Amino acid sequence: MTLLQHRPPAGASEHPEHVEHHDEPTFVVKWLTSTDHKVIGINYMVTALVMFYLSGFMALLLRVQLSSPSGIGMSLQTYNELFTMHGSLMLYLFAGPFAFGGLANYIVPMQVGAPDMAFPRLNAFSYWLYLTGSITMLLGFLTSTGAAAFGWVAYAPLSTSAYSPGPGADLWIISLFLTGFSAVFTGVNLVATIFYLRAPGMTMWRLPIFTWNMLVTALLILIAFPVLTAAMVFLWTDRHLGTHIYSVAGGGVPVLYQNLFWFFGHPEVYILALPYFGVATEIIPVFSRKPVFGYKGLVFATISIAALSTGVWAHHMFTTGTVLLPFFSLLSLLIAVPTGVKFFNWIGTMWRGQISFKTPMLFCVGFLLAFLMGGLTGVMLASPPIDFATHDTYFVVAHFHQVLFGTTVFAGFAGLYFWYPKMFGRMLHDGLGKAHFWTMFVGFWLTYLPQYVLGLHGMPRRVATYPPGLGWASLNMASTVGAFMIGLSFLIMLVNLWVSWRNPVPAGDNPWDGHGLEWFASSPPVHHNFEKLPPIRSERPTWDYNHPDARTIAHGHGAADRELVGAGARGASGTGDSTTDA
Amino acid sequence: MPQGRSQAHDVAHRTRRRRRLAAVGAASLPLLLGGCQLPTFYGYRGQTSQAHDEFLLYAGTVIAAIVVGVITGGLILWSVVRYRRRSDAMPRQFQYHIPLEIFYTAVPIVIVLVLFGFTVFTENKVDNVSPTPAVAVKVTAFQWGWRFDYTNQRVFVQGVRTDNPDPVGLNGSTCTASAPTPNDCLGPGLVLPVGQTVRITLVSNDVVHGFYVPQFNFSRYALPGVTNRFDFNVARPGIYRAQCTQLCGLYHAQMFFHVVALPPAQFDAWVTGSQPQPDQGTVAQPAVGTGGTSGAPASATLPTGATGAAASPSSAAGGASSGGAPTGPAGTAPTASSPARTTPPAGSAGAARTTPSTASTAP
């Protein structure tokens, strides 16, 4: 907390000389050398978006191949490479880094009222590891034997040198080293920032939910990613140093790879999901003009999800015949409970609110509906007999795309539309944003609903062709049409970014009547974020400052005053302490 | 679920009504599990007794999921429509409602515990293995094909990816003549008797494969180093398409097989080799042809001395059994092949009888 001693007192006038103090390099040099969390955050987001568009393009190629039983003549090897890289790019290089490297890097220090992340240079290092890791993975396409082609999970022994020779697989493994360390460093940074750089008055129970979720995510990163790195080290030594950790011939155990991978892999699902739950929980209250409903219950739900997620990895391995089914089934089913709690928190937040459907809110509603169906089918898959019937079919593909697309894309782009004005000081066009949403929303359901049916009819995943005459062609064609609608929707987003760039509409500091401290800063924020801070006496200090007579009623029934504690409480006489029961 | 549907419209009003609805949903699950004429919800009712148990669990879970989904989705849509911004009036800034929060935490716990009970009940039935199976088949998955050893009868069927249907069909016909579509006959045929307990012992020679019969509602990994055992009690005769589901390399998409479920008498005739195969014309083509280029389906009667020939496909196709030599994606891949059903002649004991066991020595 020592850093904060020099902060001007809340409400003090600006110190212009403080701003001039930083003579920053500009343009390219700035992006290359900055340790500012905002610059690094935008670096992360731009890189992740490039990966997203590349990976989405690969998905469209896959869908074109699948639109008819024999496809368009794509070679099996090309198909296997493309779905491997589609999954790897989306999961390792887009969804995670966009959340904890991009959004969190930018938003968390602002939400806790800090001038930067705790370790700015480590933050920059983390980004460079991520960028080089991403390039490393893509370089696989340039090798003579092609990119990795063993799926994003890279099950041994298929991923060992006997069955996947060639440098493409090695580049893939090295890429996971690099991005894995990048994630760990960012995790350390986030934990330290949230624990040690909170502004006076920002107690843990006043952290915005997004920051809470990023704290839990960062802890999960520290639990999960080292295990992945270890699994990759083993795989690499099996490939190059002649160890036999995963080979039966040498006395190794192939299924060990699956255990290690999914011990990372299932927390990873929540590493990808929790940040976006946080995004939705930031946006829904703002556009409902209400505090988040059941704040503390929501935090406990997040912590429960994280705790449970470390004990459910083997539900990906129900059909291996090597795991204790009831244990993993029960824990997997129990995760539905805190997740369900979150749904009621979101509904309760909207309940009796005044919801305005600007683009970010629309995306959040899309997220709720998509994640609802993905979550319910997830509960079904937590039951081993049902998993036996659908494992590795398109039912599972549809399930996890609904979950991951629902969170990382619907809620992720909700976050982008929400915070873009803060980051660049200009608005995105709301009409184009809504066109983006509706095209994507229709495309989303058209893509994935047929895949559930295909899976139940027995279509396996990761197949480049399928036999004609089984009634699968029309469902696949529908799915392909839906995928192209999603593709179109992201072209609309590019247009939106272009329009915003060419014809800027100034955003102002607080265009949405936001809640968190980030809306108290200028848009874009100055070098060290804040020139002044409002008193912090709830999880929405900016709202309290702007609406002194619409303070949170702590408990639904009474109108009892909220107890004021912490550094910000006493000096806030001007903002009014009385609670108004509107 | 007529009660659930009729109440689904106005669920949003009162907690009490929601509670009642959830209770109806939870209470009707066991009733529905006992019922027989459930909608299929796009799933298969199942052609084995195990698959039918799975189907009941599946259908019951889908109904529960629909109930929960309709309530939750209805609340979301209700909020979205009812509370859209109409004025600048400041909504009441409430944040907590402890009884409601306890309620919406406790009810999901009850639901998943009930679901868990049914899950364990069904899973024990599906995973149960009989101490006295009538027929034992050892299934070996390899890149990119299947081998089915009838360990008691010393017969095996082996085939790799192919577009040529296996000849075995129902009632003495070819597979294509008796299957719903010709493509249900792709790959080698796993011939099973109806109404008897069949023990499958599943192993893999090289990488991880997935043994998946959609209409049996069942899949299991063929894991190198792990031997999996499970039972099927096939309910009715038929041809059931099947396929590898776990990505296993270049030709994963073509690693088909199919199950031919025959009445017991017909199965016995087939397995002892006394029933002539429909296209028996191509006689005595050695099974080693599966690794080569012959395109015609071959139903070969193995000569007595063909032990080595029968063993070679296994080692040629299973990369790991030949010392884990690098298998390039396109290099050693068989480009065309034939499923070969090989049965030793009834009178030939000795070498031919030991053929399957020597050929199927796992890595």
Interface residues (C-beta under 8 A of the other chain):
Chain A: L76 Q77 N80 T145 A149 F150 G151 Y155 P157 L158 S161 A162 Y163 P165 S247 V248 A249 G252 V253 P254 V255 S288 R289 K290 P291 V292 F293 G294 Y295 K296 G297 T319 T320 G321 T322 L325 P326 S329 L330 L333 L334 A336 V337 G340 V341 F343 F344 W346 I347 G348 M350 W351 R352 G353 Q354 I355 S356 F357 V365 L368 L369 L372 M373 L376 T377 V379 M380 S383 P384 P385 I386 F388 A389 H391 D392 T393 Y452 V453 L456 H457 G458 P460 R461 R462 V463 A464 T465 Y466 P467 P468 G469 L470 H547 A550 R551 T552 I553 A554 H555 G556 H557 T580 D581 A582
Chain B: F41 Y42 G43 Y44 A51 D53 E54 L57 Y58 T61 V62 A65 V68 G69 T72 G73 L75 I76 S79 V80 Y83 R84 R85 R86 S87 D88 A89 M90 P91 R92 Q93 F94 Q95 Y96 H97 I98 L100 E101 Y104 T105 P108 I109 V112 L115 F116 F118 T119 V120 T122 E123 V126 D127 Q143 T181 P182 N183 D184 L186 D206 V207 V208 G210 Y212 P214 Q215 N217 F218 S219 R220 Y221 L223 P224 G225 V226 N228 F230 R241 Q243 C244 T245 Q246 L247 C248 G249 L250 Y251 H252 A253 Q254 F256 G319 A320 G323 G324 A325 P326 T327 G328 P329 A330 P363
